[in-house]
Amino acid sequence: MTIQRWGATMPTLMTRPTFEHLRRLRARLIDQGFASATSEQPGVAGLFLPWAGQRLAKAGGIYWVGAATEGIYGAEGEQSFEACHERAARLCDRGPHARAHTPLWLFLDGLTRALLDGSYDTTTDRWGWSNLLKIGWSVGTPQDWPAGLVERQQEACAAALREEFARLRRSLIFVGSLDDFGILGEALGGNPGWNGEEDEVAGLWWFHDEASGNLFVHGCHPNAARRGHFSDAALDRTVMLARNLLPRFA
């Protein structure tokens, strides 16, 4: 899906009705006692809208799925479709940035160089970014968030992710979060039969969906992989799987 506004394109794999459902859910959470985050106090972060390169849906590529946003993520700003898309675009589609040296971006850059023939900032038309949890908390990891915040959004986030996946064909979808918070399995319609016996050293599980042609790889966050000294193995194994199972990357 590409949204047109003022002559500029705003590509995303999430539809406006799905976004509006999540926006209303975030508002209800705040009304029910979860404070909205500010620079002075922790709370509910800004709503996350996935970002996708201009040619990703049509030409295929790489779709990165993380756990959740970091920090307040625009909680004090506007929560419209356009504003939320701009926040994601600033991170993904504005050239090299200060986070490029972190394990996550080094891993993504390794994927784009190996499979898309260029660095992350020169191949933005062929990759996208999403999160399992669309409504974050401004501090800590999801395991540390206030009780109920994850559970109350699981169903909506699974439906959103299912919608995103349905728009992709013959692409690598990498889920970089060992805990899927009950969202990934639901988005995939149950247990798809992950393969992983040969990939314990790389910390990966994978399956190839014949209907869509998509290759799903589920692994640790690159930060955890780097601490465990298997980040390079995970990158190499993912590239090998993509080249073997996705003809466009051969």
C-alpha positions as CSV (number, residue, x, y, z in Angstrom):
1,M,0.0,0.0,0.0
2,T,1.3,3.4,-0.9
3,I,-0.3,6.5,0.5
4,Q,-0.1,9.7,-1.7
5,R,0.0,13.1,-0.1
6,W,1.2,16.4,-1.4
7,G,2.9,14.7,-4.3
8,A,5.0,12.5,-2.0
9,T,4.6,8.8,-1.5
10,M,4.3,7.1,1.9
11,P,4.8,3.4,1.5
12,T,3.6,1.0,4.2
13,L,2.1,-2.4,4.4
14,M,-0.5,-1.4,6.9
15,T,-3.9,-0.1,5.8
16,R,-5.5,3.0,7.3
17,P,-8.4,1.0,8.9
18,T,-5.9,-1.2,10.7
19,F,-3.9,1.9,11.8
20,E,-7.1,3.6,13.1
21,H,-8.0,0.5,15.1
22,L,-4.5,0.6,16.8
23,R,-4.8,4.3,17.3
24,R,-8.1,3.9,19.1
25,L,-6.6,1.0,21.2
26,R,-3.7,3.2,22.3
27,A,-6.1,5.9,23.3
28,R,-8.2,3.4,25.3
29,L,-5.1,2.2,27.1
30,I,-4.2,5.7,28.2
31,D,-7.9,6.4,29.2
32,Q,-7.7,3.2,31.3
33,G,-4.7,4.3,33.3
34,F,-1.6,3.8,31.3
35,A,0.0,7.2,31.2
36,S,1.3,8.7,27.9
37,A,5.1,9.0,27.9
38,T,6.8,12.3,28.2
39,S,10.4,13.3,28.5
40,E,10.0,13.5,32.2
41,Q,8.0,10.3,32.9
42,P,7.7,6.8,31.5
43,G,4.6,5.8,29.7
44,V,2.9,4.6,26.5
45,A,5.1,5.4,23.5
46,G,3.9,6.8,20.2
47,L,2.1,4.5,17.9
48,F,4.3,2.6,15.5
49,L,3.4,2.5,11.8
50,P,5.5,0.1,9.7
51,W,7.6,1.5,6.9
52,A,8.2,-0.2,3.5
53,G,10.4,0.7,0.6
54,Q,8.8,1.8,-2.6
55,R,9.5,-1.4,-4.5
56,L,9.3,-3.9,-1.7
57,A,5.8,-5.2,-2.3
58,K,6.2,-5.4,-6.0
59,A,9.8,-6.5,-6.4
60,G,10.3,-8.3,-3.1
61,G,13.1,-7.8,-0.7
62,I,13.8,-7.9,3.0
63,Y,11.2,-7.2,5.8
64,W,12.7,-6.7,9.3
65,V,10.4,-7.3,12.2
66,G,11.6,-6.2,15.6
67,A,10.0,-6.4,19.1
68,A,9.0,-2.8,19.7
69,T,10.0,0.9,19.6
70,E,12.5,2.5,21.9
71,G,12.0,5.5,24.1
72,I,8.9,7.8,23.9
73,Y,8.8,7.4,20.1
74,G,6.8,10.6,19.4
75,A,4.3,10.1,22.2
76,E,4.2,13.9,22.7
77,G,3.5,14.5,19.1
78,E,0.6,13.9,16.7
79,Q,-0.6,10.3,16.3
80,S,-2.0,10.6,12.8
81,F,-1.3,8.2,10.0
82,E,1.0,10.7,8.3
83,A,2.8,11.8,11.4
84,C,3.5,8.2,12.5
85,H,4.7,7.3,9.0
86,E,7.1,10.2,9.0
87,R,8.6,9.0,12.3
88,A,9.4,5.6,10.8
89,A,10.7,7.2,7.6
90,R,13.1,9.4,9.5
91,L,14.7,6.2,10.9
92,C,14.6,4.2,7.7
93,D,14.7,6.5,4.7
94,R,16.8,9.5,5.4
95,G,20.3,8.2,4.6
96,P,23.0,7.1,7.0
97,H,22.3,7.8,10.6
98,A,23.9,7.7,14.1
99,R,22.6,4.2,14.8
100,A,24.4,2.6,11.9
101,H,27.1,1.2,14.1
102,T,24.8,-0.7,16.4
103,P,24.4,-4.5,16.2
104,L,20.9,-4.2,14.8
105,W,21.8,-1.9,11.9
106,L,25.0,-3.7,11.2
107,F,23.0,-6.9,10.9
108,L,20.5,-5.3,8.6
109,D,23.3,-3.7,6.6
110,G,24.9,-7.1,6.2
111,L,21.6,-8.5,4.8
112,T,21.2,-5.7,2.3
113,R,24.8,-5.9,1.1
114,A,24.6,-9.6,0.6
115,L,21.1,-9.9,-0.9
116,L,20.3,-6.4,-2.4
117,D,23.9,-5.5,-3.5
118,G,24.2,-2.3,-1.4
119,S,24.2,-0.8,2.0
120,Y,21.0,-0.3,4.0
121,D,20.9,3.4,3.0
122,T,21.3,2.8,-0.7
123,T,18.7,0.0,-1.0
124,T,15.8,1.5,0.9
125,D,13.4,0.8,-2.0
126,R,13.7,-3.0,-1.3
127,W,13.4,-3.4,2.4
128,G,10.9,-2.6,5.2
129,W,10.6,-2.3,8.9
130,S,8.0,-3.4,11.3
131,N,7.5,-4.5,15.0
132,L,5.6,-7.2,16.7
133,L,4.3,-4.8,19.3
134,K,2.9,-1.6,17.7
135,I,2.3,0.2,21.1
136,G,5.5,0.4,23.2
137,W,6.5,1.5,26.6
138,S,9.1,4.2,26.8
139,V,11.5,2.4,29.2
140,G,12.7,-1.2,29.6
141,T,12.0,-4.3,27.5
142,P,8.6,-5.7,26.8
143,Q,9.2,-8.2,29.6
144,D,9.5,-5.3,32.0
145,W,6.5,-3.3,30.9
146,P,3.5,-2.8,33.1
147,A,1.2,-5.8,33.4
148,G,-1.4,-6.0,30.7
149,L,0.2,-3.7,28.1
150,V,1.4,-6.6,26.0
151,E,-1.7,-8.7,26.5
152,R,-4.2,-6.0,25.6
153,Q,-2.6,-5.4,22.2
154,Q,-1.8,-9.0,21.2
155,E,-4.8,-9.6,19.0
156,A,-4.7,-6.3,17.2
157,C,-1.0,-6.6,16.6
158,A,-1.3,-10.1,15.2
159,A,-4.0,-9.0,12.8
160,A,-1.9,-6.1,11.7
161,L,1.2,-8.3,11.1
162,R,-0.9,-10.8,9.2
163,E,-2.0,-8.0,6.9
164,E,1.6,-6.9,6.4
165,F,2.8,-10.4,5.6
166,A,-0.1,-10.9,3.1
167,R,1.3,-8.1,0.9
168,L,4.7,-9.6,0.5
169,R,5.8,-12.2,-2.1
170,R,9.0,-14.1,-2.4
171,S,10.7,-12.0,0.3
172,L,12.9,-12.6,3.3
173,I,11.0,-11.8,6.5
174,F,13.4,-11.7,9.5
175,V,11.9,-11.6,13.0
176,G,14.6,-10.4,15.3
177,S,13.0,-11.1,18.7
178,L,13.3,-14.5,20.5
179,D,10.0,-13.8,22.3
180,D,7.2,-13.3,19.9
181,F,4.7,-12.3,22.6
182,G,2.1,-14.7,21.2
183,I,1.9,-12.4,18.1
184,L,4.0,-14.1,15.4
185,G,2.3,-17.5,15.7
186,E,-1.1,-16.0,15.6
187,A,-0.2,-13.9,12.6
188,L,1.0,-17.0,10.8
189,G,-2.2,-18.9,11.6
190,G,-0.6,-21.3,14.1
191,N,2.6,-23.2,14.3
192,P,3.9,-23.4,10.7
193,G,6.5,-26.1,11.5
194,W,9.7,-24.3,12.0
195,N,13.0,-25.8,10.9
196,G,15.9,-25.3,13.2
197,E,17.8,-28.5,14.0
198,E,20.8,-27.5,12.0
199,D,20.8,-23.9,13.1
200,E,21.2,-24.1,16.9
201,V,24.7,-22.5,16.6
202,A,23.1,-19.6,14.8
203,G,20.1,-19.3,17.0
204,L,17.6,-19.5,14.1
205,W,14.4,-21.1,13.2
206,W,12.9,-20.9,9.7
207,F,10.3,-22.0,7.3
208,H,9.5,-21.4,3.6
209,D,5.8,-20.6,2.9
210,E,5.1,-22.1,-0.5
211,A,1.9,-20.1,-1.1
212,S,3.5,-16.7,-0.8
213,G,7.1,-17.7,-1.6
214,N,8.2,-15.9,1.5
215,L,11.0,-17.2,3.7
216,F,10.5,-16.6,7.4
217,V,13.5,-16.6,9.7
218,H,13.1,-16.2,13.4
219,G,16.1,-15.4,15.6
220,C,17.5,-13.4,18.5
221,H,17.8,-9.7,18.4
222,P,21.2,-8.8,17.0
223,N,22.2,-7.3,20.4
224,A,21.7,-10.7,22.1
225,A,23.3,-12.5,19.2
226,R,26.4,-10.2,19.4
227,R,26.6,-10.8,23.2
228,G,26.4,-14.6,22.5
229,H,29.1,-14.3,19.8
230,F,26.9,-15.9,17.1
231,S,25.8,-12.8,15.2
232,D,28.1,-13.5,12.3
233,A,26.8,-17.1,12.2
234,A,23.2,-15.9,12.2
235,L,23.9,-13.5,9.4
236,D,25.7,-16.1,7.2
237,R,23.0,-18.7,7.8
238,T,20.2,-16.3,6.9
239,V,22.0,-15.2,3.7
240,M,22.5,-18.8,2.7
241,L,18.9,-19.7,3.4
242,A,17.7,-16.7,1.3
243,R,20.0,-17.6,-1.6
244,N,18.9,-21.3,-1.5
245,L,15.2,-20.8,-1.1
246,L,14.4,-17.4,-2.8
247,P,15.4,-17.4,-6.5
248,R,15.7,-13.7,-6.7
249,F,18.6,-13.8,-4.2
250,A,20.4,-16.7,-5.8
